[in-house]
Amino acid sequence: MGFNPCCCISSKTGAKIIAYFDLAVAVLGILFFGFMYVSTIHIQNVEDPVVKEQFIRELRKGYEGHPYLENADEETLFSTLKIQQLGLLVWLTISLVLVSVLIHGLRKERPRLIQVYLIVSGVGSALIFCVFIIGGLVSDTIFALSGSFISILLSVVVTVYTLAVVYAAYVEIRNKLLQDQNPAVKYEHA
């Protein structure tokens, strides 16, 4: 018997739990950042100077210590905030599509769909982490925008574990399908 990253449940069940959790996070994230984007546009266009000034003051607190944005003008702050929100909306939409593919692959036991999720998520995550780490080593700007190195490292660990669980489910489903096709052959586990 091979390694099971989910100690007390099957890998397929563990992957389903992860997939449904990711689905909930993606949907709630899209709703939240969509609302935030619309709110940012509304506040940018509001005529009341008190509301706008309070928002700018709070926004500047978030960029405190940032080399470029700490003393930036109002238009630059709004543009930066909207770009960050749109980037998160795009990322969450891609995540929603990928997790939908994963859920469909797990429910219908289609290894190819799970494989698509593993490849796209693995390559995408590796590229994002490389950009953050290499960019963070070159400049503190990326770490100022993304939090800290510890949060990036924790994110890498969680992503690797998630991909390991989904891969174990992929192997479990693939072996079950191969066993159904040829019951005399024993296949190894992940």
C-alpha positions in Angstrom: 0.0 0.0 0.0 1.3 3.5 -0.9 1.4 6.8 1.0 -2.0 8.4 1.8 -1.7 12.1 2.6 -5.1 12.0 4.2 -4.6 9.8 7.3 -8.1 8.7 8.1 -10.0 9.0 4.9 -9.5 8.0 1.3 -7.5 10.4 -1.0 -10.6 10.8 -3.2 -12.6 12.0 -0.2 -9.8 14.3 0.9 -9.6 15.8 -2.6 -13.3 16.3 -2.6 -13.1 18.2 0.7 -10.3 20.4 -0.7 -12.2 21.0 -3.9 -15.4 22.0 -2.2 -13.5 24.3 0.2 -11.7 25.9 -2.8 -15.0 26.3 -4.6 -16.5 28.1 -1.6 -13.3 30.3 -1.3 -13.4 31.2 -5.0 -17.1 32.1 -5.0 -16.9 34.1 -1.8 -13.7 35.8 -3.0 -15.3 36.8 -6.3 -18.3 38.2 -4.5 -16.1 40.1 -2.0 -13.6 41.5 -4.4 -16.3 42.3 -7.0 -18.1 44.3 -4.3 -14.8 46.0 -3.3 -14.0 46.9 -6.9 -17.4 48.5 -7.4 -17.1 50.3 -4.0 -13.7 51.6 -5.0 -15.1 53.0 -8.2 -18.0 54.6 -6.3 -15.7 56.2 -3.7 -13.4 57.5 -6.4 -16.4 59.2 -8.1 -18.1 60.4 -4.9 -18.4 64.2 -4.6 -18.1 64.3 -0.8 -14.5 65.3 0.1 -14.8 64.1 3.7 -15.6 60.5 2.6 -12.9 60.5 -0.1 -10.3 61.9 2.2 -11.1 59.4 4.9 -10.7 56.5 2.4 -7.4 57.9 1.1 -6.1 58.2 4.6 -6.9 54.6 5.4 -5.5 53.5 2.0 -2.2 55.3 2.8 -2.0 53.4 6.1 -2.0 50.2 4.1 0.8 51.4 1.9 2.9 52.7 4.8 6.5 51.9 4.3 6.1 51.2 0.6 8.8 52.9 -1.4 6.6 54.1 -4.3 3.0 54.2 -3.0 3.5 55.8 0.5 3.5 59.3 -0.9 1.7 58.7 -4.2 -1.1 60.9 -5.4 -4.8 60.0 -5.2 -5.1 58.8 -8.8 -2.2 56.5 -8.4 -3.5 55.0 -5.2 -6.9 54.4 -6.8 -5.4 52.9 -9.9 -3.1 50.6 -7.9 -6.0 49.4 -5.7 -8.3 48.7 -8.8 -5.5 46.8 -10.5 -4.9 44.7 -7.4 -8.7 44.0 -7.1 -9.0 43.1 -10.8 -6.0 40.8 -10.6 -7.5 39.0 -7.7 -10.9 38.7 -9.5 -9.1 37.2 -12.6 -7.1 34.8 -10.4 -10.3 33.7 -8.5 -12.2 33.2 -11.7 -9.5 31.0 -13.1 -9.5 29.2 -9.7 -13.2 28.7 -9.9 -13.0 27.2 -13.4 -10.1 24.9 -12.3 -11.9 23.7 -9.2 -15.0 23.1 -11.2 -13.0 20.8 -13.5 -11.6 19.0 -10.5 -15.0 18.5 -8.9 -16.4 17.1 -12.1 -13.4 14.9 -12.6 -13.7 13.5 -9.0 -17.4 13.0 -9.1 -17.4 11.3 -12.6 -14.1 9.6 -11.9 -12.4 11.1 -15.0 -8.6 11.0 -14.5 -8.0 13.3 -17.4 -9.9 16.2 -15.8 -8.0 15.7 -12.6 -4.8 15.6 -14.6 -5.7 18.9 -16.2 -6.3 20.4 -12.7 -2.9 19.1 -11.5 -1.0 20.4 -14.5 -2.5 23.8 -14.7 -2.5 24.3 -10.9 1.0 23.0 -10.5 2.5 25.1 -13.3 0.5 28.2 -12.4 1.4 27.9 -8.7 5.1 27.4 -9.5 5.2 30.4 -11.8 3.5 32.6 -9.2 5.8 31.5 -6.4 8.9 32.1 -8.6 7.7 35.6 -9.4 7.1 36.4 -5.8 10.4 34.9 -4.5 12.7 36.1 -7.3 10.9 39.5 -7.3 11.1 39.7 -3.5 14.8 39.0 -3.5 15.4 41.7 -6.0 13.0 44.2 -4.5 11.1 44.7 -1.3 8.2 46.1 -3.3 6.6 42.7 -3.9 6.9 41.7 -0.3 5.3 45.0 0.7 2.3 44.3 -1.6 2.0 40.6 -0.8 2.5 40.5 2.9 5.7 38.7 4.1 8.0 35.9 3.1 6.5 33.7 5.8 3.0 34.0 4.3 4.4 33.1 0.9 6.3 30.1 2.4 3.1 28.9 4.2 1.2 29.3 0.9 3.8 27.0 -0.8 3.4 24.3 1.8 -0.4 24.4 1.6 -0.3 24.3 -2.2 2.1 21.4 -2.3 0.0 19.4 0.2 -3.2 20.1 -1.8 -1.6 19.0 -5.0 -0.3 15.8 -3.2 -3.8 14.9 -2.0 -5.3 15.5 -5.5 -2.5 13.5 -7.1 -3.1 10.6 -4.7 -6.9 10.8 -5.6 -5.9 10.8 -9.3 -3.8 7.6 -8.8 -6.6 6.0 -6.7 -9.2 6.7 -9.4 -6.8 5.7 -12.3 -5.9 2.4 -10.6 -9.6 1.6 -9.9 -10.5 2.2 -13.6 -7.5 0.1 -14.7 -8.4 -2.6 -12.3 -12.0 -2.6 -13.6 -10.6 -3.0 -17.2 -8.2 -5.8 -16.2 -9.0 -7.4 -12.9 -6.0 -9.9 -13.0 -3.4 -7.2 -12.8 -2.4 -5.5 -9.5 -1.4 -1.8 -9.9 0.8 0.0 -7.4 -0.5 2.9 -5.3 0.8 6.4 -5.1 
